[in-house]
Amino acid sequence: MMIAGANELASNKQLVDAMNVFPVPDGDTGTNMSLTVMAAAREAEKNGSLQVADIAKAASGGALRGARGNSGVITSQIFRGFAKALEGLEEAGVQELAAAAEQAVKTAYKAVMKPKEGTILTVARGCAEAAVRLAEETDEIEVFLKGIIEDGHKVLAQTPEMLPVLKQAGVVDAGGRGLLYILEGALKQLGGDLPVTLQDGQSTAAAPETNFASLASVENESITFGYCTEFFINVDHPDEAVTTGLKAYLGTIGDSIVCVADDDIIKIHVHTDHPGLAIEKALTIGSLSGLKIDNMREQHTNKINFSAEAPKVEAPKAEQPKKDVGFVSISAGEGLTKIFKNLGVDEVIEGGQTMNPSTEDILNAVDKINAEHIFILPNNKNIILAAEQAAKLSEEKKLHVIPSRSVPEGISAMFCYEHDADPDEMEAAMKDAIQQVDTATVTYAVRDTSIGDKQIKEGNILGMLNDEIEVVAEDVMEGTKELLRNAITEESEVVSIYYGADTAEEDAKELSAFIEEEFPDCEVEVQDGGQPLYYYIISIE
């Protein structure tokens, strides 16, 4: 049922993506949820146990580390609560499943600082309430699950009445629909006519494994260690000293280390030239499972495309000298990566809209920085929860999540970096700095819709100010100029233009000249961002 649910969502993720409220070309709820649930199903598939507690726990661990985007993080918390309620059970009937559904909803609501109704949370709660009621009416799992799905669809249909923005866009909540796809796949499996292995065509969505080895653009000689080695150590309640010692040992034979402990497993990932040494050390701690060794140099030579969708962390580097603070930033576009690097960012994860990095991607980047305090710049509101989840899982380093919602906010935060500054004081300064920035973006509409009083046609140019659609136009330049007229105020001092992969430098310079003429008191700078999908990302301070 777990695998079938993941496959069902993977098959329909594009439909869920299309439910994005704004008709921009980066709707990613379906993709994020699919990546998360595929990671959960992969761990369940590896587990080998036939006890519901073991399967639920394995799925929860996979979802936790594979969570991407807000929808993925919330989904991982649903899995976490579900697993917690099933602890110690070999099997479960409708009563146990109903209790698990209730716990799943409670856990998910607690994970969100300001829960909104009309979202996946509402649909999950409706399903849980139906589960409690139906558990008193039937003992048949199939009847029970079918009734839950029916009630879930009724709640989903009401989400536009709870969130006006959904009603205006003419869509139901995407996260809620994704959740129902998972349940629908599970119900189909009860008929016994579905495959019980993860869809091969969707395996790219399942990496964290493949994400670690996303090296298609890296020169062979730049790979410091040749073998990407991953496995689980099976051990009851691993001692913190054991995991700390193991991580220290792995650091002597490789890099890009992930060493994450759960109640009865330790998840290991390391890039090394001697996988056998890592395995021998692990065997002194417990038995092994899920062993996977990839020759990264050979993979590069064969030009294997591991994942067209999954965010990629830059190639591993040699160990750096220890320092007080380090920085991880998320952005898409070669130009933006260079900008963040020049500002002092240690690791840039390629991602953003449509390519939200997972919690484990972030932890993997953090692990490569030799510093006690690591600052995380999500630069996208849909990545903040995954970053906060990474901060909770990080054991040896203190992670400071700066809730930057855009690239301009992240860049502004980095200008607060001072080599000898107190980390807590710098965190406060960065959080203040991101509040002083307005972000204007220019993209295009992928479907017809209406938002507020704006009628939007597929192909229209959309000018957005701080994530709100401000301008609908036919021409990129004219639409951008209109957006800037609305965005720049008397208090504005600096305007930074980052032009995208589909924008000519000459056009960006023309826009700069327009600003200098229309707003002579503003300082203007133009830089090549190279970002996909967005013609311009513009910072106004």
Secondary structure, DSSP 8 states (H G I E B T S, - for coil): -HHHHHHHHHHTHHHHHTT-SS-STT--HHHHHHHHHHHHHHHHHHH----HHHHHHHHHHHHHHH-BHHHHHHHHHHHHHHHHHTTT-S---HHHHHHHHHHHHHHHHHH-SS--TTSHHHHHHHHHHHHHHHHTT---HHHHHHHHHHHHHHHHHHHHHH-HHHHHHT---HHHHHHHHHHHHHHHHTTT-S-SS--GGGGGGG-SHHHHT--TTS-GGG-SS-EEEEEEEE-SS--HHHHHHHHHHHHHHEEEEEEEE-SSEEEEEEEES-HHHHHHHHHTTSEEEEEEEEEHHHHHHTT----SSS-EE---------EEEEEEEEE-SHHHHHHHHHTT-SEEEE-BTTB--BHHHHHHHHHTS-EEEEEEE--STTTHHHHHHHHHH-SSSEEEE----SHHHHHHHHTT--TT--HHHHHHHHHHHGGG-EEEEEEE-SS-EEETTEEE-TT-EEEEETTEEEEEESSHHHHHHHHHHHH--TT--EEEEEE-TTS-HHHHHHHHHHHHHH-TTSEEEEEE---SS-SEEEEE-
